[in-house]
Structures are given as structure tokens and as C-alpha cells.
């Protein structure tokens, strides 16, 4: 059964820089041996995330790249896709876009903004996944 995990931003460091939470979730995926597809909301966000993954942990390198840059993207552990890129879904997808991820994943990670006013698209995605029969989980971060 497919699963959707919603991560609610609460800690000050994630409030200040929500993409840090994305890096932490990507690191967990890499450590677990699960290739991750990150669906970025914009090309600028994809580039910002790419930059942050180089620097967020000076002691560890997260193998990552932006989709469309290299033929070997099937091999890279963390693939970041801007909206104009549509690489094949992976079993594990981290969604930063407003639209829900179409069926085909085993597990989707959704990052919920700290600002309650920005949460409407997340509520819609929760309802969408619920209607698809996806198992739902919520985590405070």
C-alpha cells in the first residue's frame, strides 16, 4: 500500500530555512539505500536545494544532481526535478509542488510550511491521497 508522510515544520532552524528539512529527509533516504526523487516547485528552488545539499553537512556528501543535467541520472541517489523536467517516478518521492504526486510511488514525503496561511495546498493533497486510499502519517519537525 502506498504511503504519504506529511512533515510539519516547527523547529526554528527549519522555519528559517525549510530546505534544510528537505536535506535531512534526503540524508535519511540515502542512509536507508532508497533512491529519492525531489519534485521542486521551481527551477530556482531546484538550484537552491542543489547548492544547499553541497554545504549543509560539511562532514558528509549527499550524492545528488538536478534532472536533465547528465545521462547517468538513474544512478544518482538524490535526483532533483524542476517543474519542466519529468523524470520517471521513483518509489520514494519528496514533493515540494502544489499538485499531488500521481500514483506510481510507494512513499511520498510532503513538507508542510510553518505558516498556517500557506497550508491550504497541503490540506488538498492530504484529501487527494486519502481519496486514493494512501496510508497517511503526520510528523512534527
Secondary structure, DSSP 8 states (H G I E B T S, - for coil): --EEEEEE--SHHHHH-HHHHHHHHHHHHHHTT--EEEE-SSHHHHHHHHHHHHHS-TT----EEETTS-GGGGT-SEEEE-TT------SEEEE-SSS---S--SEEEEEE-SSGGG-HHHHHHHHHHHHTT-EEEEEE-
